[in-house]
Amino acid sequence: MAHQHLKNAYQRLAERINRFPQGAPPSELLYGILRMLFSEKEAELVSLLPIRPFDARKAAAVWNVAEGEAAGILNGLADRGILLDIVENGNRVYILPPPMAGFFEFSLMRLRADLDQKALSALYYQYINVEEDFIKALFVAGETQLGRAFVHEPALPADRGIHVLDYERASRVIQTASHIGIAMCYCRHKMGHVGRACDAPMDICMTFNRAADSLIRHGIVRPVTVSECMGLLERAYEHNLVQFGENVQRQVSFICNCCGCCCEAMIAARKFAHLHPVHTTNFIPVVDEGKCTGCGRCVGVCPIGAVALVSAADPKNRTKKKARIDVDACLGCGVCVRSCTAGAMALAGRPKRVITPVDSARRLLLMAVERGKLQNLIFDTQALRSHRVMASILGAILRLPPVKRALASSQMNSRYLDRLIDRYDEYRLAERGDA
C-alpha cells in the first residue's frame, strides 16, 4: 500500500509537469528520476503548484499551510534548482521550470553531495537517450521548438553584405544580459557518468538574465563578467562547439555550447534532422567546388552529419571528392566554414528567413497551441481562473497568425473564443479597407 501511495504522488507530479507545453512522457524511468529529485511530500506539494508564476502566499493557500512555512519549502526547492525564484517589483515569485531546459539540467550543473549523480545520470541516459520518447516530445512535436542555433560568428564574412541581427549573435546576448552565470555542462556531466563523455570543455554552460539571477543566488551557477563569458565563447569557437540557445529574440535565458556526441539538442538534430528539432540560423554554407580539395575537415566538425564527401566527377581524377551540404538538415551554425583551410566554404543568407518568437511568453503560447495544451495556460488553477488572466492570454491569441488562431479555437472548443476571433478578423479586414 505504501508503494502504491508513493507511486500515486509521483504520477500526480508527472501529470502537473505535462500540463506545461514542454513536458515529460510518463514511464517507470521518469518516476525513478522524480523519486531521486523529490521526496514524496515534495512531489505531492509541487503537483499542486500553478503553471503561471506564484508567490508564497499563493502556495500557502494552495497547500493550506502558513505563509512562512510555504516560503521555507519554496526556498528549499529553489536551493536545489527545482524552482526558479524571480524578484519583480520587490516581490518574489516562483515558477516550476520544465524538465528541459530546467530542473533536469540544474541537478547536474554542479557537483552535489546530497544527490547520487551517477545513478541519476544513468536514469537520464536511459530515459532520454535510449527510450527517445522524451527527446521526441521535446524536440519534434509542433513547429515552434525550445531552442535555436546561433551563427558561429568568426565564420561570418566581413565583405559579403550579409545582414546579421543582434539576436542572432551569441556575443550580443552576453553583452546585453543583466546577469550571467556559468556552470558545468549537464550533457557532458551526464555522459561522463555513463562512460561516454568527450574531451570538450565542461565549465561552459551559460545562463542569463532572470534565470541566471535565481541560479546565482542559490549557488547553482557562478556569476561571471561579460569579459569572462566572452572568453568562454571564444573557447567554444576554438573547440568547434555549436551555440544552442533559447528560441527567443529578447531576454535569452540560456546558451549551451554543444558537441555532437553528448549534447541532446545536437543528438536530436542528427537523429531527426528533417523534422527540424532545432531552429536553424538564417545562414547556410555554400561550397565553391573549384576550391574544394575534398579534405573532409568540414565533415569531421559538423555536429549533426549534414556535410558529406561525394565524387567530384572529375574525369582527370576519378578519386577526387568534394563537400556537399544537406541543406534540409543543416543548422547553419557555420562551424564547417571556419574549419575549411582551402577557403572553399562561405556563409550565405537562406532564401527564407527563420522566424524567432520575440520573447518566452509568445514562444510558450505558440508551443501550447501546437501541442494541444493551450487550455492548461488559460485554466491553470482555481485561484488563477480570473478574467484578467483570460483577457491577457486571449489577447495574445488574437495576435497569432490566422491559421494558429483557428487551431487555438478548435482546441478550446469555445464559442466565446470563436466570436472574439471572428470579430477580430472582421476588424482587421475593415481596417485594411479603410487604409
N, C-alpha and C positions, 0 to 999 in steps of 0.2 A: 504493500500500500504506500509506503514511504517513497519507493522508487517511482510509482505512478504519479504521486503528488509532485515530485521533483520534475518529472518529465513534463507535466502539465504547465508548471511555471515557465519552463524554457520554451514550450510550444507557444504560450501566450506572448512571450518576448519575441519569438520569431515572427508571429503574426503582426506585432507592432512594428518591427523592423521592415516588414514587407508592405506596410501601408505607404511607405516613402517611395518615390519613383526609383531610387537605387536601393533595391532590397537584397535578399539572400535566399535562394531557394531552400526550403526546409529539407533536412536529411539528418540521419544519425550523426554524421560528421559535423554538421552545423551545431547540433545540440551539444556535442562534445566540446566544440570551440567555446560556445556560450557558457558551459559549465566551468571552463577554465577562467573565463573573464569575469563572470558574475557569480555571486553567491545566490542561493535560492531566493532569499529575501530580496536581494537587489534585482534579480530577474523579474520578480513579481511587481516591484515598485516601478521599474523602468518601463515595463509593459503598459503602464497606465499613463505615461507622460504624453503630452501633446506633441504633434509634429512641429507646429509653429513655436517660435521662442517663447519661453515662460520664465517667470521669476519664482523665488522661494515661496511667496505667498500662494501662487497658483499651485505649485507642487504640494504644499501643505494641505490645500483644500482637496486636491485630488486624492491624496494619501490619507486624509483625515488625521493628521498629526499637527503638532505645534509648528509654527513657522521656523523657530530656532532649530528644532530637530530636523526639519526638512532641509534647511540651509546646510547643516552639518553633513547630511547624506549627500547632497548635491556637490558640495566642495570635495568630499572624499572621492566621488566618482570622477570629478574633473581632475583631481590629482593623478588618477590612473589613466587619463585620456579616454574615458568612456563618454564624458560630456565635454562640450566646449562652453565656457562662460564668456560672455561678451558684455562690456560695460557701455551702455548707451545713455547719454544724458544723466550720468551719475547713478543710473540704476543697473544692477547686474541681472542679466537674463541668461538663461541656459538653453542649450539645444542638444538633442541627441544626434550626432552626425551619422551618416550612413556607414555601413561596414567599410566601404571603399569609395572614395578616399576618406577614411575616417578611423573608427576605433580599431579595426583590424590592424591597420598600419601603425597606429600610435602605440600598440602593445609591443612592437619590435623596433621602435625608433630610438631606443636607449637600452642599455643593459639593466636588468631588474632582478633583484634577489627574491622578490615576493612572487615570482611567476616562473614556472618551468618553461622557459622559452624554447628549449629544444623540443619538448613534447608538443607545445603549441605550434611550432613550425612544421612538425610532421603532420599535424591535423590540417593546417593551412594548405600544405603541399597536396595532400590527398583531395581536399575539398575543392581547391582552386585549379590545380594543375593536372590532376588525374581525372576527377569526375567531370569537370568542364561545365556543368550546369550553371554554376555561379558566374564563370567568366563569360559565358554566352549571354546570360541575363544582363550582365553589367555592360558589355561592350557591343552586343549585336542587336538587341531589341531596340526598336524605334530608329528614327532618323537623327535625332539630337543626342549626341553622346557626351559622356562625362568630360573627356579631355581632347586636347588637340596638340599637334606637333608645332614646335616653334622652328623657325628657319635657323640654320647654322650660320650665324652672322658673318664669320670670316669667309664664307663661300659666296657672299653677295658681291656681284660685280660693281665696281665703282663707276663705270662709264657706259652702262647699257640702258640707262633710263628706266630701270625697274623701280616702281613706287612701293616703298615698304612703310606700312602704317605703324604707329608706335606700339599698338597692342600685339603686333606680330614679332616684336623683338623681346627676347628674354631680358636683355640688358635694360630695357626701358621699364619692365616690371620691377626689376631690382632697384633702379634709381628712383622710382616714384613710390615705393612701398612705405607705409607708416611704421611697420615693424618687420624685421627679418629674423628668421630662426633657421638654424642648421641642425640636422640630426642624421643619425645612421640610416642608410638606405634599407627600408623594410624588406624589399625584394631580395637583395643580396644577403642580408642577415638571415632571412628565412632559408634561402638556398644553401647558405653555409652550414646550417644545422642538419641539412639532409644530404650534405656532401656534393653539392652541385654548384657552388659559387665560383665566379670568375675572379680575376685579379683587378677589376675596375675599382676606383676609389669608393670607400664606404661612407665616410662622413661628408656627404654632398647632397643630401635631400633638403630642398629649400621650401620653407613655408613663409607666407607673407600676410601683412595686414592684420585683420581682426583674429583670424585663426592663429597666426604666429603670436600675437599678444597673449592669447589664452595659454597656448602651449609653452611659451616662455615663462609665464608666471607660475606654472605648475611643474617646471623643471623637465619637461619632456623634450624640448629643443633648447639649444643655447643661442642667445642673442648675438648677432654679428653686425658689423658696419656694412655700409654699401660697398666700401673698398674691398673688404674681405670677401663678400659674396661675389663681387665681380671677379676676384681672383679665382674663386672656386668655379665660376662659369668658364673661365679660360682653361682651367684644369680639365673640365668636362670636354671642352672642344679638343684638347690635346689627346684625350683618350677616345675620341670619336663617339662620345655618348650623345644620345638624342634627347633634346629637351621636350618633355611631355608635361603639359600643364593644364590647369582648369580651363574649360571651354567657355571663357567669357572675355569680354574686352576690358572691363573695369574690375578693380579690386580682386585680382587673381589671388587665390589662396595657397596654391602650391605649384611648384615646378620640380618634377623629378628628372634626374639625369640618367637616362636609361641605356642599358646594354641590351643586346638582342637575345642573350641567353637566360638572364634571370628576371628581367622586368616584365611584369604581367601585361602591361599595355603593348609592349613590343611582341610578346608571345602571341597575344590576341591578334595583333596586326598581321603577324606571319601566318597564323592558322586560318584566320577568317578574312583575309585581305580584301576580297572582292565584295564583302559585306560592309566594308568601311567602318570597322570598330573604333578607329581613331580618326578624328577630323584632320585632314591634311593641311599643309600650308597653302598659300596661294602661288606657289612656285613649283616648277618641275625641271629636273635636269635634262639638258639636251646634249647629245653626243655628236661631236664633229668627227665623222667617220674617217676623214682624211688624216686626222691627227692621232686617232686611237691606235695604240700599239697592241691591244689585246693582252695587257699585262695581268689583268684580273684584280688589281688593287681595289677597284670600286666594288667588285663582287664580295671581297673579303670584309669590307667595312659596313656594307648595307645591313642594318639590323633586322630586316624583315625579308630578305631574299628577293628584293624587287629588281635587282640587277643580275644579268646573266651574260655569259660569253657565248656568242654564236659564230658560225662561219662567216668570214668576211667576204666570201665568194670572190676571192682574188685568184684569177687563173694563173698568175705568176707565182703564187704562194698558197697552195691549197690548204695548208695547215694554219694559215693566219686566222686569228679571231678578232672579233670586235664586241664592244659592250652594247647591250640592248636593255632599255628601261621598260619594265612593265608599268605603263602609265596608270592603269587602273588600280594597281596595288601601291604604287609609290607614295610615300608620305610627304615628299618634297622637302625633307629636312636639309638636304644639301651636304651631308657628310661625305658622300661619294665624290662630290665636286672638289672638295679640298684635298682629298687623297690622290687625285689624278695628277701625277707628276708630268704627264705629257701635255697638259693643258687642253685636253680633248673634251672636257665637260664644263658646262656653264649652266647657271640657273636662268630660267626664263619664266615669265608670268603664265599662269594657267589661263586657258581660254575663258573659263567661267570662274568668277570669284567665289570663294568659300565663305558662307555666311556664319559669323560668330555671334552668339547672343550677347547683348550688351552687359548683362550682369547675371548673378546667380539666381535671382528671383525669376527672371524671364527664362533662363535655362531650365530651372526646375519645373516651371509651368509647362513648357514645351514637352519635357520628358514625361510629365504626368499625363498630358493629353495623349501622347503617342503610346504610352504603356497602359492606358486604361485605368489610371489611378487619380484622375482629376478630383473625383468625389472625396478622396481622402484629404486633399488640401482644403476643400471647402468645409466638409463636415469633420472637423478634427476631433474635438471632444465636446461634451455637453457645454462646458464652460466657454468654448470659443465659437459656438454657433450664434454669432451676432450679425446684425445687419451690416455693421461696419466691415467685418471681415468678408462677408458675401459681396458687398459692393466693391471692395478692393480687388478681389480675385476676378469677379465678373468684368470689372473694368479692364483688367489685364487680358482677359479672354477676348474682349471686343477689339483689342489691338492686334490680335493674331491675324495672319493671312486667312482669307475666306475658307479655304479647304480645312485648315486646322480648327477654325471656329465651328464648322459643321461637324467635325469629329468630336469636339468638346460637347456640342449639343446632344449628339446621339448617345454619348456616354452618360450624361446627366439625365437624359430622358425627361427633360423639364420643359413644360410648355412656357413657363415664365422665361427661361433662358432663350427658348426659340423666339419668343416675341422680342426680347431685348436685341438679339442678333438681327432679326428681320428689320426692326426699327432702325438699328444702327446702319445696316446696309442701305435702307431707303434714304437715310440722311446723307450718307456719303455720295450716293448717286445724285441726289438733288444738289449737293454741294458742288460736284463736278459740273452739273448742268449750268449752275449759276456762273461758274468760272468761265 
